[in-house]
Structures are given as C-alpha cells and as structure tokens.
C-alpha cells in the first residue's frame, strides 16, 4: 500500500501553473509568488534582491531519487532557486521529463535515479549543487575503487534520495510557522519521515541525515544524524563521510 506522500504526489497532475498540490492552495493567499512560464519572461521581471518569492511556475520537488531503494536519505528545507531553473525546465525537455518521472516515481533512470547526479544534468542548478556536495565523497570512492567519475556518480545516485519539507522553489524560506501549518505538503513529508524512514533507520536498513530544519522534522534515533549549527547551515556531508560510505557499500 502506498504511503500518503507518494499517493498524493503520484496523483498530482502538473498541467499548468501554479504548480501546487491541492492541499497547499492556501499558499496562494499569503505568499509572494510568481507564475512565470518561460525563461525570457522571468528575466524581464527578475530582481536579484528578490529572494523570498516562491516560484510556482517551476515544478515542485518534494523528493528526489528512488524512494523505494535508496539507502541514504537527506532531509532538507526546500529546493533553492537560481535563474537557470527556468531555463532548464522550459528549454531542456529531457530534464523536465526527468523531473516529472521523479515526481511520479515512475520510469526513473536505472543508472541515475537521483537525477541531480546524472551526468547529463550536472550543468543544472540541482546538478551543480549536489555534485559539489558529494564532491569529496566522489573523490574518495574513485580513489578506493579505481572507478571513473561517471561510475561513482551512478553508484551514489542509486543509493541516495532527498526529502524536502517544503517542495516549492525559493531563494529563501520565509513562511511563518502559522502559515506552514496550513499546508499539506510539509505534513506529508514529516509523516513519511516519521512513519516510514525512522523505522527503516532504526532497523539498520537506511541512514537518515537531517541537514536542515531538524526541529521541524522532529526525529531522533539509531542511524539518524541531526546536523547542528554550522553543519546545518552549510549542509556539509564530508564530516559524516565514513558513515555515508558505509551505507554506500564502499
């Protein structure tokens, strides 16, 4: 039986903006949001100081990776935002299709289910971010195994997944606790983490890294690492490299 997180997002049909889950409609009434549907329109209206706008013209990313098979789950706050997000989603069809497949958790690339480590997408915002985050770990794997870069990327991609507390793109998260409580998506993410991932972690099947928003996620236990202070702000993975490599079967 499907859990609520996958059931709700699996049934969601992103036909046109605003790309928003039915249970998150309240967001339209209290947030500053945009509905740009192409890169050129965005650029004409963009201001660099505008970091709090929620970009509902971009596809939501409540999670990424193969949730059924991943052995390492990284918990985050929300997808960030870079201007390149509009270009990649609206001008590069393979990337947009990969995002849609990820949302449905169907037809995932067998070698690169965590799409942000797919060599074809390393130039995207997500690709650049995650290839850097895993940089030292990739180097370690290449050194230990004698693998080429692409093989190391594939190995990690098949074992890593992320969960976002808030699935919509913005430069900075600016919603209040009161506003967040009105939304379904953060609740779905927390329930999945607490009811599904926590049990798996405590049984030793997976490793959970709570890199951001630890208090809101509210989970502790065996094989659950809550990042604190500077670690949480930067979400550096290298400090926990030994444990990560263990769950990567290296």
Buried (B, 14 or more C-beta within 10 A) or exposed (E): EEEBBBEBBEEBEBEEBBBBBEBBEBBEEEBEBBBBBEBEBBEEEBEEEBEBBBBBBBBBBBBBBBBEEBBBBBBBBBBBBBEBBBBBBBEBEEBBEBBEBBBBBEEBBEBBBBBBBBBBBBEBBBBBBBBEBBEEBBEBBBEEEEBEBEBBBBBBBBBBBBBBBBBBBBBEBEBEEEBBEBBBBBBBBBEBBEEBBBEBBBEEEBBBBBBBBBEBBEBEEEBBBBBEEEBBEEBBBEEBBEBBBBBBEB
